[in-house]
Structure formats: structure tokens, C-alpha cells
Amino acid sequence: MAARSLWRSRARVLAVVGTAACGGAAGGAVATSDDPATALKLCTVVPVRLARNAATAASIAFDYQYSLLGLPEGSEERSRVKHEVHLRSALKLQELCFKNGGIYIKLGQHIGQLEYLVPEEYVKTMRESMLNKCPVSSYDQVCEVFKKELGETPDKIFTEFNPVPIASASLAQVHVAHTHDGRKVAVKVQHTHMTDTAAADHATVDLIVNTLHRIFPSFDYRWLVDEIHESLPKELDFLVEAKNSEKCMDNFRKLSPHIADYVYAPKVYWNLSTSKLLMMEFMDGAQINDVKTMRKLGIQPSEVSKLVSQTFAEMMFKHGFVHCDPHAANLLVRPMPSRSVFGNKKPQLVLLDHGLYKELDVSTRTNYAALWKALVFADAKAIKENSVKLGAGEDLCALFAGILTMRPWNRVIDPAVDHLVIQGSESDRSELQMYASQYFSEISELLRRLPRVILLMLKTNDCLRSVNNALLQGSSLETFLIIGKISSEAVIEAKKYETRSLLRRLSVWLEEISVEARLLGMQLALWLLQLRKALPW
């Protein structure tokens, strides 16, 4: 019986390999080019990537089936071996992403945020490598981009241009330069292969994901491929990114003036920016997960955590225009000039990489705000109502709430003031992994149902949770007080806008007072908890 099971597994793997190989022509056809050099590059690159994909998929699938063969479910031996296979497979996937580059690294970065869906070994491996160890284009390739875009090499355009990039990401890398008028700038240069191979890479990934879904129905990442297909062309146009950054800052000035000074995006120099080159003001600061440097700058990580929570809550619940890639490499912190409290400087959050934004229509934005308000106040009825409105369905409301908060349902609806707080302990992480394993098929179904804009909000939420964990080793009650306050303000503002009758306006006014009272009660509880911790007895 075991041999038959292993043979079936091999047959499935061979089917993946065969389908992938047969799709090479399709991938090439999608990415045809009138440039002979580009066409030749595609003819050699695409089949190689397909072969790598197939070989990696076959190796991982066979490793799981062969290594776990005959080990009883629930045994310590099976758990130990499964951990080892997870780690080996994660490293194989990491190697594949780095070798193929581009869209594959974007996928690897996303896997690094899926704590609720993939094993911890994958999350840790991808999170530790995909943000800071991306492939680098050579200086000759950088010069090639400059010549195509501006007609000159960097040494002719700048008085000084460092050929070694200070950062490299999946789509581009950043160099430091000095202009002829003495300004220090950051120059973002797109990797040369991205435009030529993006369509072929998408076709390849789409083929593999669809094939795996046909063979393993519970493996359904088609929504992720669809999202990348829609967002990647925008991310590859740096002029879109530049416009996004300016619109983001304009929203803070107009809609959130109370924190506009504390949020910043680098100034864009339009005269030297194109779809593949972006010149910006150079920014100094600590990376958001560099707590040690923050403290040296006189900035408290707890203050940074509150600012991050407030910034993105304003975007999601009030602006409806959301930076959807707030991972550690895209957020810097620097001290506000001349603003300090008892020697501690107030932080300013610098937002980088504005390529991936999502707009929420008024209805979605309001329902999402109402859902978070309900989560903070542990309102089971409102959680279910707004989860249904956002597409989760009545049967998966509790799971949706769990993914948003990383808390089981009994904790989500617990009336305790700190019911959503995650301590970041080993037991918390183990609990999350247990739920991810236990409800894998239900989570996959939920992700299939939800609109893509909400899936991007989940990704954003995952990134922010990771940032908070780096700053606080968990989450804090203050974070949820901020979310509760801003989401409540957004919901009440929407109701005021819709309401005309005097009686209805009175009802909204009473609701506003009630919300303020509950938030005040939570704030008092927080102060008492802090006081209790500070006392020596």
C-alpha cells in the first residue's frame, strides 16, 4: 500500500514536470519581442526557468512523500522528520526564487508573510532572505538602463555615482549619487531583465500554480498569480510609483493633518525620472526593525509602533489609498527635528517603495473599518455582519477574524481589554502554526472567496504585524486602541455623511459618545496595567 502511495506521488510529480515542459512554448509566446536580442534571450531563459521550476517541484514533492512514508500521524518521529523536510524544501524554494529572480522573489516575499497558511520553516527562511539578499545587476547593466532611458551613462549625469548599490530588491536596486548642484540623491534602477521576461515569468508561474491546483485541489494560489499579473505592470512603471508617493503625502496633508508632519516620502526629481529610473531625495534613518539604532537616535520603539499603526490605519480607514508593501526594507525612522519629550525624540516615519498601492472604494473602506472596530470591541454580531459584507461568507467569518488578528475565535470575542494582544511567545507561535495546519483547506477557500483588494489588505496586515513584532516582540494594547479609535471615527463619519434625518443623527451622536467612553475605559485599563508593572510589589 505504501509503495502504491509513493508511486502515485511520483506520477503526480511527473505530471507537473511534463505539463511545465509542454508550457515552454506558451510562456515564450506570451513574451515575444520585436527585438532579436530580446527574443534570443527569452528563447534561452524561459526553458531554463521552466526546467528549474519542474525540478524543484519534483524534488520537494518526492522528499515529502519518501521521508514521511510509514511514519504514524501524530508521532514525535514524524514531527521531527517533517520539520527537517520543511526546512530542506524551504531552502530549495529559496534557491529557486534567487536563481529565477524578479517575480519569483516577489512570491518568496509574500510566502514570508503567510504565517497563517504555510509552515514556520518557510516563513522564517523567506522572511530572513528575500528582503535583504536579492540579486544585484552589474554596473554595466545599470549603464545600459541609463543609456536607454536618458541617453547618457551615470558618470555623465552625476558628479558622483556609487556603482555599488546600497539596496537591491526583486524589481530594482538603489544607488547613491550626487547631482551637479550638490544634492545627494537615491537613484532606483530597474533590473534589466524585468521588462523582457516579466510576461514569460508570469506565464510560467501561472502554469505551475494551475497545474498544481489541478493535481492537489487544496493548493490554490491562483488568486496570488492573478494579483501579481494586475499589479506587476504598475510596479514596473516608476512614474506610477512617483505619482503614488505624491498622492499619499497629499492625502495626509488634506485628510490627516494631525500626523502629516510625522509621515514622509522622499521628494521625486521628475527631470531625471522615467518608467525605469527614479531619482529621489536621499533619506537617512534607521530601518524599522533596527531597534538598536533607533535607541541610539533617541527614539523609543514603542513610539514608532504607535506611529506605524496610526499611519496605516489612517490610510486604510480614511484615505482608501493604501501602501500595500510595508515590510521592514520599505520603512525608515528618523528623529523629528527639535521635538523631544524628556530626552526622547519624536519619530518620523519615512515611507519608501510606493509601487504597490490599492484603492478601496467607499463601501469596502467603511465595511473594513467597521470590521476592525468590531474586532477591537469584541462585538461578535458586528464581526459576522461585516465579514459577510466583505465576502467571507457566514461559514468562514470566525476564520476571517482569526486571520486578521492571529487570535482564535474564543479570544477574538473575549471581553477582556487585551483580548487581541499577542505576546510573541513560543506558545503563541505554536498555536498559530497548529491552526494553520488544522484549517489549511478552509483558509485556502477563504482566500479564494475574498476580493483581491481584501487579500492585499491581509498582506498589508501581515507586514504590519511583522513590523510590530520586531519593535515590541509581539503587539500592544496601544496598537489596538489606535486602530479602534481611527476605525470608529471612519465608521461614524460615513454614517454622518449618509444620514439626513434628525433622529438618525441623534443615534449616530449617541454612538459616537458610546465609542469614546469605551475607548476611554480601555485607555484607563491600559494605564492601570502599566502602573501595576511599574510598581515594585
Secondary structure, 3 states (H helix, E strand, C coil): CHHHHHHHHHHHHHHHHHHHHHCHHHHHHHCCCCCHHHHHHHHHHHHHHHHHHHHHHHHHHHHHHHHHCCCCCCCHHHHHHHHHHHHHHHHHHHHHHHHHCCHHHHHHHHHCCCCCCCCHHHHHHHHHHCCCCCCCCCHHHHHHHHHHHHCCCHHHHCCEECCCCCEECCCEEEEEEECCCCCEEEEEEECCHHHHHHHHHHHHHHHHHHHHHHHCCCCCCHHHHHHHHHHHHHHCCHHHHHHHHHHHHHHHHHHCCCCHHHEECCCECHHHCCCCEEEEECCCCEECCCHHHHHHCCCCHHHHHHHHHHHHHHHHHHHCEEECCCCHHHEEEEEEEEEEECCEEEEEEEECCCCCEEECCHHHHHHHHHHHHHHHCCCHHHHHHHHHHCCCCHHHHHHHHHHHHCCCHHHHCCCCCCCCCCCCCHHHHHHHHHHHHHCHHHHHHHHHHCCHHHHHHHHHHHHHHHHHHHHHCCCCHHHHHHHHHHHHHHHHHHHHHHCCCHHHHHHHHHHHHHHHHHHHHHHHHHHHHHHHHHCCC
